[in-house]
Amino acid sequence: MTYLYSRSSDAPRRAGKTRSALLGAVALATVAAVGGGAALPAFAQAPQTATAPAATVPSFADVVDRVKPAVVSVRAKAEATQSAASPSARPDSNLPDFGLPDDHPFQEFFKRFRGQGGQNNEGPRFSQPRPRQGASQGSGFFISADGYLVTNNHVIDKSSEVEVLMDDGRTLPAEIVGTDPKTDLALLKVKEGGPFKFVELAPDAPRVGDWVLAVGNPFGLGGTVTAGIVSARARDIGAGPYDDFLQIDAPVNRGNSGGPTFNQRGQVVGVNTAIASPSGGNVGIAFAIPSETVQNVVTQLREKGTVERGFLGVQIQPVTKDIAASIGLPKSEGAIVARVEDNGPAAKAGLKAGDVVLSVNGKPVSDARDLSRTVASLNAGTTATLQVWRDGKQQDVSVTIGKMPSTTTAAADSKAGTEVGKLGLNLAPASATGDNDKAGVAVVGVEPGSPAAEKGFKTGDVIAQVAGQPVQTPADVKNALEASRKDGKKSVLFLVEAKEGTRFIALQIPAA
């Protein structure tokens, strides 16, 4: 018997009396109930305990039964490569050096085993490394009865042979139909052993908080099912130019790559691709490619074997608060055009550097990456209507979308130049830095800790415009700053060409 805490020394005795009284009351209540005696007073009746309804515990068993046969383990064998015994091996040996200095006493011991011990080279030698075949293991899922299945590109990248391990234990060969490294997706085809159980891609994006299931092959343990919720949407993790990941907290580990994430209807809402983890294991933050992206990529891979994307012919960047203030935009939204490529779709449509794209075909543009994804999803040859902010007002620009080609960037050399105001910039005409045909003003020095350094100016950048006006000399930059100050502006917009591309930088105008 457990006693309640009491300061009185006779608490056990009193508790015992109380227990006897209660037992007696219960006995009387039992006699009255069974024998039909008179009802007891209310205080003597046994308390009536209401039965709480059983809690409804979600079960995903029915969904799992439907979708699990369509999920497979994907095994890819890479081309045979010559490999050393250790990544820290010395060039003259297959034996690792363990990071020892050259004058360490053990080095003499190692040399003898390498056959390099001076005159006596009779010691045993280590065999030369033999080519070994690399392998990777991930997950995938069938999207059609005739054997098309989806996985991650990084699972089968550079592979010479791909096979899938079915849920029923069969191992079947697969061929690569097409890949898209920019979204990390790949389409495979299994020709033997069909028809196959398959699953559908969800037509609608899940909401944050929706339950989801992840099915895959973590650590080689095929057919593993985990559950969680959608933690966030539209995550940019720096994996590619079109990042738009779902974040889920369903446990996902190595080997889950390429596996599906399902909603409660058994539809695929995402393809598991990456995890955020300091240890390499699950910490509740996983990322999945949304089904909308998968559908677009897979359709093109199935029809053409490659992915074509729309092209606008501009370099863009996010609109910061400083940039928005400098051009009179009410709030920082959309994507500002830093450069318009010659003879590109944007140039032919009349788009200009400094325009801010606010929407495409009526769909608002939240930032530069959003614009990139939206344009890339459009088919070449289609006409799109861009709403842009130009000269302090909105206007529409109609543009015919092109097909994305490769792009190049340019940079300027650095030499001594002229200090400009209190910005921390040392400038010189770009034509004086080694390229006589180069236009603009070259940044040949940036003072550490200066306003220019804090905003990201670097030596080698070329300033093409200041406050919307082309500049050719440091004096042009000074004059543009002075004109903006007289107009009452607090910041001024620089158009800067760098190795990474062309971008706008807004700088606070220094005091006179």
C-alpha positions as CSV (number, residue, x, y, z in Angstrom):
1,M,0.0,0.0,0.0
2,T,1.3,3.5,-0.9
3,Y,0.8,6.1,1.7
4,L,0.1,9.8,1.0
5,Y,2.6,12.2,2.3
6,S,1.6,13.3,5.9
7,R,3.4,15.2,8.7
8,S,1.4,13.2,11.4
9,S,3.2,10.2,12.9
10,D,-0.1,8.2,13.0
11,A,-0.8,8.6,9.3
12,P,-0.4,4.9,8.6
13,R,-2.9,3.9,11.3
14,R,-5.4,6.5,10.1
15,A,-4.9,5.5,6.6
16,G,-5.6,1.9,7.6
17,K,-8.9,2.9,9.3
18,T,-9.9,4.8,6.3
19,R,-9.2,1.7,4.1
20,S,-11.4,-0.5,6.4
21,A,-14.2,2.0,6.2
22,L,-14.1,2.1,2.5
23,L,-14.0,-1.7,2.2
24,G,-17.1,-1.8,4.4
25,A,-18.9,0.7,2.3
26,V,-18.1,-1.2,-0.8
27,A,-19.4,-4.4,0.8
28,L,-22.6,-2.8,1.7
29,A,-23.0,-1.4,-1.8
30,T,-22.4,-4.9,-3.2
31,V,-25.0,-6.5,-1.0
32,A,-27.5,-3.8,-1.9
33,A,-26.9,-4.2,-5.6
34,V,-26.9,-7.9,-5.7
35,G,-29.6,-8.6,-3.0
36,G,-32.0,-5.8,-4.0
37,G,-31.8,-4.1,-0.6
38,A,-32.6,-0.5,0.1
39,A,-30.5,2.1,-1.7
40,L,-27.6,3.5,0.2
41,P,-27.3,7.2,1.0
42,A,-25.5,9.1,-1.7
43,F,-22.4,9.5,0.3
44,A,-22.1,5.8,0.8
45,Q,-22.6,4.7,-2.8
46,A,-19.7,3.6,-4.9
47,P,-18.7,6.4,-7.3
48,Q,-19.9,5.9,-10.9
49,T,-16.9,6.2,-13.3
50,A,-17.7,7.3,-16.8
51,T,-16.1,5.2,-19.5
52,A,-13.9,7.5,-21.7
53,P,-14.2,6.8,-25.4
54,A,-11.1,5.1,-26.8
55,A,-8.7,7.5,-28.4
56,T,-8.5,7.2,-32.2
57,V,-5.0,6.2,-33.1
58,P,-4.1,6.8,-36.8
59,S,-3.2,3.7,-38.7
60,F,-1.5,3.7,-42.1
61,A,-1.8,0.0,-42.6
62,D,-4.3,0.2,-45.4
63,V,-2.3,2.7,-47.3
64,V,0.9,0.7,-46.8
65,D,-0.8,-2.5,-48.1
66,R,-1.7,-0.6,-51.3
67,V,1.6,1.2,-52.0
68,K,4.4,-0.9,-50.7
69,P,4.5,-3.4,-53.6
70,A,5.3,-0.5,-55.9
71,V,8.4,0.6,-54.0
72,V,11.7,-0.9,-54.9
73,S,15.3,-0.9,-53.8
74,V,17.6,0.5,-56.6
75,R,21.2,-0.8,-56.8
76,A,23.7,0.8,-59.2
77,K,27.1,-0.4,-60.1
78,A,29.6,2.2,-61.2
79,E,32.4,1.9,-63.8
80,A,35.4,0.0,-62.5
81,T,38.1,2.5,-61.3
82,Q,41.7,2.2,-60.1
83,S,41.7,2.8,-56.3
84,A,44.4,3.1,-53.7
85,A,44.4,1.3,-50.4
86,S,43.8,4.5,-48.6
87,P,43.0,8.1,-49.5
88,S,46.0,9.1,-47.4
89,A,48.4,6.8,-49.2
90,R,51.7,8.2,-50.4
91,P,52.3,8.3,-54.2
92,D,55.2,5.8,-54.0
93,S,53.3,3.2,-52.0
94,N,50.0,1.6,-51.4
95,L,50.5,1.8,-47.6
96,P,49.0,4.8,-45.8
97,D,51.5,7.1,-44.1
98,F,49.3,7.7,-41.1
99,G,50.2,11.4,-41.2
100,L,53.7,10.7,-39.8
101,P,56.5,13.2,-40.5
102,D,59.4,12.1,-42.7
103,D,61.9,12.0,-39.9
104,H,59.6,9.8,-37.6
105,P,61.3,6.5,-36.5
106,F,58.4,4.4,-37.8
107,Q,59.0,5.7,-41.3
108,E,62.1,3.4,-41.6
109,F,59.9,0.5,-40.6
110,F,57.3,1.3,-43.3
111,K,60.1,1.8,-45.9
112,R,61.4,-1.7,-45.3
113,F,57.9,-3.2,-45.9
114,R,57.6,-1.1,-49.0
115,G,60.9,-2.5,-50.3
116,Q,62.7,0.9,-50.0
117,G,64.9,0.1,-47.0
118,G,68.3,1.1,-48.6
119,Q,70.5,-1.7,-49.9
120,N,68.4,-4.5,-48.4
121,N,65.2,-4.5,-50.4
122,E,64.2,-8.0,-49.5
123,G,61.1,-7.1,-47.4
124,P,57.6,-8.0,-48.5
125,R,55.9,-5.7,-50.9
126,F,52.3,-4.7,-50.9
127,S,50.3,-5.8,-54.0
128,Q,49.3,-3.2,-56.5
129,P,45.7,-1.9,-56.2
130,R,43.2,-3.7,-58.4
131,P,40.3,-2.0,-60.1
132,R,37.2,-2.0,-58.0
133,Q,33.6,-1.5,-58.9
134,G,31.8,1.1,-57.0
135,A,28.2,0.7,-56.0
136,S,25.3,2.8,-54.7
137,Q,22.0,1.9,-53.2
138,G,18.8,3.9,-53.0
139,S,15.1,3.6,-53.5
140,G,12.5,4.1,-56.3
141,F,8.9,3.5,-57.2
142,F,6.9,2.4,-60.2
143,I,4.7,5.0,-61.9
144,S,3.3,2.7,-64.6
145,A,2.3,-1.0,-65.0
146,D,4.8,-1.3,-68.0
147,G,7.8,-0.7,-65.8
148,Y,8.7,3.0,-65.7
149,L,10.1,3.9,-62.3
150,V,11.4,7.1,-60.6
151,T,14.5,7.5,-58.5
152,N,17.2,10.2,-57.7
153,N,19.8,11.0,-60.3
154,H,22.6,10.8,-57.7
155,V,21.6,7.1,-57.0
156,I,22.4,6.0,-60.5
157,D,24.8,8.7,-61.7
158,K,27.8,7.3,-63.7
159,S,26.5,3.7,-63.3
160,S,27.2,0.9,-65.8
161,E,24.5,-1.4,-64.5
162,V,21.3,-0.8,-62.6
163,E,19.0,-3.4,-61.0
164,V,15.9,-3.2,-58.8
165,L,15.0,-5.4,-55.9
166,M,11.2,-5.9,-55.9
167,D,9.1,-6.0,-52.8
168,D,8.4,-9.7,-53.5
169,G,12.1,-10.5,-53.5
170,R,12.8,-10.6,-57.3
171,T,15.8,-8.8,-58.7
172,L,15.3,-7.3,-62.2
173,P,17.6,-5.4,-64.5
174,A,16.7,-1.8,-65.3
175,E,17.8,0.7,-68.0
176,I,18.2,4.4,-67.7
177,V,15.6,6.3,-69.8
178,G,16.8,9.8,-68.9
179,T,18.2,11.9,-66.1
180,D,17.9,15.5,-64.9
181,P,20.8,16.6,-62.6
182,K,19.3,20.0,-62.0
183,T,16.4,18.5,-60.1
184,D,18.2,15.3,-59.2
185,L,15.6,13.0,-60.8
186,A,16.0,10.0,-63.0
187,L,13.6,7.8,-65.0
188,L,14.3,4.0,-65.3
189,K,12.6,1.2,-67.2
190,V,12.2,-2.4,-66.2
191,K,11.3,-4.5,-69.2
192,E,11.0,-8.0,-67.6
193,G,8.6,-9.3,-65.1
194,G,5.6,-7.0,-65.6
195,P,2.9,-5.9,-65.2
196,F,3.9,-4.0,-62.1
197,K,2.1,-2.5,-59.2
198,F,2.4,1.2,-59.5
199,V,1.4,4.4,-57.7
200,E,0.2,7.8,-58.9
201,L,1.7,11.3,-58.4
202,A,-0.5,13.6,-56.3
203,P,-2.2,16.3,-58.4
204,D,-2.2,18.7,-55.4
205,A,0.5,19.9,-53.1
206,P,0.2,18.9,-49.4
207,R,-0.4,21.4,-46.7
208,V,2.0,22.1,-43.9
209,G,0.8,19.7,-41.1
210,D,-0.5,17.0,-43.3
211,W,0.4,13.4,-42.4
212,V,2.8,11.7,-44.9
213,L,4.5,8.3,-45.2
214,A,8.0,7.6,-46.4
215,V,8.7,4.2,-47.9
216,G,12.2,3.1,-48.9
217,N,15.4,1.3,-48.4
218,P,17.2,3.0,-45.5
219,F,20.6,1.4,-44.7
220,G,19.7,-1.4,-47.1
221,L,16.6,-2.4,-45.1
222,G,14.1,-2.6,-47.9
223,G,10.4,-2.1,-47.4
224,T,10.8,0.3,-44.5
225,V,7.8,2.6,-43.7
226,T,8.0,5.7,-41.5
227,A,5.5,8.4,-40.8
228,G,5.5,12.1,-40.1
229,I,4.1,15.4,-41.2
230,V,4.9,18.1,-43.8
231,S,7.0,20.5,-41.8
232,A,7.4,23.2,-44.4
233,R,7.2,23.9,-48.1
234,A,9.3,25.7,-50.8
235,R,12.6,25.0,-49.0
236,D,15.8,26.2,-50.8
237,I,18.7,24.1,-49.6
238,G,21.2,25.1,-52.3
239,A,21.1,21.7,-54.0
240,G,20.2,23.1,-57.4
241,P,18.9,26.1,-59.4
242,Y,15.3,25.0,-59.0
243,D,15.1,24.1,-55.3
244,D,11.5,23.9,-54.1
245,F,11.6,21.1,-51.5
246,L,9.0,19.8,-49.2
247,Q,10.4,19.5,-45.7
248,I,9.1,16.5,-43.8
249,D,9.9,15.0,-40.3
250,A,9.2,11.4,-41.2
251,P,12.5,9.5,-40.4
252,V,14.5,9.3,-43.6
253,N,18.1,8.0,-43.7
254,R,20.8,7.0,-46.2
255,G,19.2,4.6,-48.7
256,N,15.9,6.4,-48.7
257,S,17.1,8.6,-51.7
258,G,14.7,8.3,-54.6
259,G,11.9,6.8,-52.5
260,P,8.4,8.1,-52.4
261,T,6.6,10.2,-49.7
262,F,2.8,9.4,-49.8
263,N,-0.2,11.3,-48.6
264,Q,-3.0,9.5,-46.8
265,R,-4.7,8.7,-50.1
266,G,-1.6,6.7,-51.2
267,Q,-0.5,9.3,-53.8
268,V,3.1,10.4,-54.1
269,V,3.6,14.0,-52.9
270,G,7.4,13.9,-53.1
271,V,10.6,12.1,-53.8
272,N,12.9,11.8,-50.8
273,T,16.3,13.4,-51.8
274,A,18.2,14.9,-48.9
275,I,18.5,15.2,-45.1
276,A,19.9,17.9,-42.9
277,S,22.0,16.1,-40.3
278,P,25.3,16.8,-38.5
279,S,25.8,13.0,-38.0
280,G,24.5,11.6,-41.3
281,G,21.5,10.1,-39.6
282,N,17.9,11.2,-39.2
283,V,17.3,14.2,-37.0
284,G,13.8,14.9,-38.2
285,I,14.6,17.2,-41.2
286,A,14.3,15.6,-44.6
287,F,13.6,17.1,-48.0
288,A,11.5,15.8,-50.9
289,I,11.1,17.0,-54.5
290,P,7.4,17.9,-54.8
291,S,5.2,15.8,-57.1
292,E,4.5,18.8,-59.4
293,T,8.2,19.0,-60.3
294,V,8.4,15.2,-60.6
295,Q,5.5,15.1,-63.0
296,N,6.9,17.8,-65.3
297,V,10.4,16.3,-65.4
298,V,9.3,12.6,-65.8
299,T,6.9,13.4,-68.6
300,Q,9.7,15.0,-70.6
301,L,12.2,12.3,-69.8
302,R,9.6,9.7,-70.9
303,E,8.8,11.5,-74.2
304,K,12.2,12.9,-75.1
305,G,14.8,11.4,-72.8
306,T,15.9,14.9,-71.8
307,V,14.4,18.0,-70.1
308,E,13.9,21.3,-72.0
309,R,13.3,24.4,-69.9
310,G,12.0,27.9,-70.8
311,F,14.5,30.7,-71.1
312,L,14.1,34.4,-70.7
313,G,17.6,35.7,-71.4
314,V,18.2,37.7,-68.3
315,Q,20.3,37.7,-65.1
316,I,18.2,38.4,-62.1
317,Q,18.6,38.8,-58.3
318,P,16.3,39.3,-55.3
319,V,14.9,42.7,-54.5
320,T,16.2,43.8,-51.1
321,K,14.7,46.5,-49.0
322,D,17.5,48.9,-50.0
323,I,16.9,48.1,-53.7
324,A,13.2,48.6,-53.3
325,A,13.7,51.9,-51.6
326,S,16.1,53.1,-54.3
327,I,13.6,52.5,-57.1
328,G,10.5,53.5,-55.3
329,L,9.0,50.0,-55.1
330,P,6.5,49.9,-52.2
331,K,7.9,46.6,-50.8
332,S,10.7,44.2,-51.5
333,E,9.1,41.6,-53.9
334,G,9.7,40.1,-57.3
335,A,13.1,39.8,-59.1
336,I,15.1,42.6,-60.5
337,V,16.7,42.3,-63.9
338,A,20.4,42.8,-63.6
339,R,21.3,42.1,-67.2
340,V,19.5,41.5,-70.5
341,E,21.4,39.2,-72.9
342,D,21.7,40.4,-76.4
343,N,19.3,38.9,-78.9
344,G,17.6,36.9,-76.2
345,P,13.8,36.6,-75.7
346,A,13.8,39.4,-73.0
347,A,15.8,41.8,-75.2
348,K,13.5,41.2,-78.1
349,A,10.5,41.9,-75.9
350,G,12.0,45.2,-74.7
351,L,12.8,44.2,-71.1
352,K,15.5,46.4,-69.5
353,A,18.1,46.2,-66.8
354,G,16.5,47.6,-63.7
355,D,13.0,46.2,-64.4
356,V,11.5,44.3,-61.6
357,V,9.4,41.3,-62.6
358,L,6.4,41.2,-60.3
359,S,4.3,38.4,-61.9
360,V,4.3,35.9,-64.8
361,N,0.9,35.2,-66.4
362,G,-0.8,36.7,-63.4
363,K,1.1,34.5,-60.9
364,P,3.0,36.7,-58.4
365,V,6.8,36.3,-58.3
366,S,8.1,36.1,-54.7
367,D,11.8,36.3,-55.4
368,A,14.5,35.6,-58.0
369,R,14.5,31.8,-57.5
370,D,10.7,31.8,-57.9
371,L,11.0,33.5,-61.2
372,S,13.7,31.1,-62.4
373,R,11.4,28.1,-61.6
374,T,8.4,29.7,-63.2
375,V,10.1,30.5,-66.4
376,A,11.9,27.2,-66.6
377,S,8.5,25.4,-66.4
378,L,7.2,27.2,-69.5
379,N,7.5,25.6,-72.9
380,A,9.7,27.2,-75.5
381,G,7.7,29.2,-78.0
382,T,4.8,30.1,-75.7
383,T,4.0,33.7,-75.0
384,A,4.0,34.9,-71.4
385,T,2.9,38.2,-69.9
386,L,5.3,39.8,-67.4
387,Q,4.1,42.5,-65.1
388,V,7.2,44.7,-64.4
389,W,8.0,47.7,-62.2
390,R,9.7,50.4,-64.4
391,D,10.3,54.1,-63.8
392,G,8.1,54.1,-60.7
393,K,5.0,52.3,-62.2
394,Q,3.7,48.9,-63.3
395,Q,3.4,47.9,-66.9
396,D,3.0,44.6,-68.9
397,V,5.6,43.2,-71.2
398,S,4.7,40.3,-73.6
399,V,7.6,37.9,-74.2
400,T,8.0,34.7,-76.3
401,I,9.8,32.2,-74.1
402,G,12.9,30.6,-75.6
403,K,14.8,27.4,-75.0
404,M,17.5,27.5,-72.4
405,P,21.0,27.5,-73.7
406,S,24.3,27.6,-71.8
407,T,25.4,30.9,-70.3
408,T,28.7,32.6,-69.7
409,T,29.9,35.4,-67.5
410,A,32.8,37.9,-67.6
411,A,35.0,39.7,-65.1
412,A,37.5,42.6,-65.0
413,D,41.1,42.6,-64.1
414,S,42.3,44.7,-61.2
415,K,44.8,47.5,-61.2
416,A,45.4,50.7,-59.2
417,G,42.7,53.3,-59.5
418,T,40.9,56.2,-57.8
419,E,39.3,56.3,-54.4
420,V,35.6,57.3,-54.6
421,G,34.1,59.2,-51.7
422,K,33.4,57.4,-48.4
423,L,32.2,54.1,-50.0
424,G,35.5,52.3,-49.7
425,L,35.8,51.7,-53.4
426,N,39.0,52.1,-55.4
427,L,38.0,52.5,-59.1
428,A,39.5,52.7,-62.5
429,P,38.1,52.8,-66.1
430,A,37.6,49.2,-67.1
431,S,39.3,49.9,-70.4
432,A,42.5,50.7,-68.5
433,T,42.6,47.3,-66.8
434,G,43.8,45.4,-69.9
435,D,40.8,45.2,-72.1
436,N,40.5,48.3,-74.3
437,D,37.0,47.3,-75.4
438,K,35.7,46.8,-71.9
439,A,33.0,49.3,-70.8
440,G,32.2,50.4,-67.3
441,V,34.3,51.2,-64.2
442,A,36.4,48.5,-62.7
443,V,36.7,47.9,-58.9
444,V,40.4,47.6,-58.3
445,G,40.3,47.7,-54.5
446,V,37.7,47.5,-51.6
447,E,38.5,48.8,-48.2
448,P,37.8,46.1,-45.5
449,G,34.9,47.0,-43.3
450,S,33.7,49.8,-45.6
451,P,30.0,50.1,-46.8
452,A,31.0,48.7,-50.2
453,A,32.7,45.7,-48.6
454,E,29.6,45.0,-46.4
455,K,27.4,45.0,-49.4
456,G,29.6,42.5,-51.3
457,F,31.7,44.5,-53.7
458,K,34.9,42.7,-54.6
459,T,38.1,43.5,-56.5
460,G,37.5,42.6,-60.1
461,D,33.8,43.7,-60.2
462,V,32.9,46.1,-63.0
463,I,30.3,48.9,-62.4
464,A,28.2,49.3,-65.5
465,Q,25.6,51.7,-64.2
466,V,24.9,54.0,-61.2
467,A,21.4,55.2,-60.6
468,G,20.4,53.9,-64.0
469,Q,23.1,55.8,-65.9
470,P,26.0,54.2,-67.7
471,V,29.4,55.0,-66.2
472,Q,32.8,54.9,-67.8
473,T,35.1,56.7,-65.4
474,P,35.4,57.1,-61.6
475,A,34.2,60.7,-62.1
476,D,31.0,59.4,-63.6
477,V,30.4,57.4,-60.5
478,K,31.0,60.5,-58.3
479,N,28.7,62.6,-60.4
480,A,25.9,60.0,-60.3
481,L,26.2,59.9,-56.5
482,E,26.1,63.7,-56.2
483,A,23.1,63.9,-58.5
484,S,21.2,61.3,-56.4
485,R,22.1,63.2,-53.2
486,K,20.6,66.4,-54.6
487,D,17.5,64.5,-55.6
488,G,17.0,63.6,-51.9
489,K,17.7,59.9,-52.3
490,K,19.1,58.0,-49.4
491,S,20.6,55.1,-51.4
492,V,21.7,54.6,-55.0
493,L,21.6,51.5,-57.1
494,F,24.8,50.1,-58.7
495,L,24.7,47.6,-61.6
496,V,27.7,45.4,-61.1
497,E,29.2,42.7,-63.4
498,A,31.1,40.0,-61.5
499,K,32.5,36.5,-62.1
500,E,29.2,35.1,-60.6
501,G,27.1,37.2,-63.0
502,T,25.5,40.6,-63.1
503,R,23.7,42.0,-60.1
504,F,22.4,45.1,-58.5
505,I,23.8,46.5,-55.2
506,A,22.2,49.3,-53.3
507,L,24.5,51.5,-51.3
508,Q,23.6,54.2,-48.8
509,I,24.7,57.6,-50.1
510,P,27.5,59.0,-47.9
511,A,27.2,62.4,-46.3
512,A,28.7,65.2,-48.3
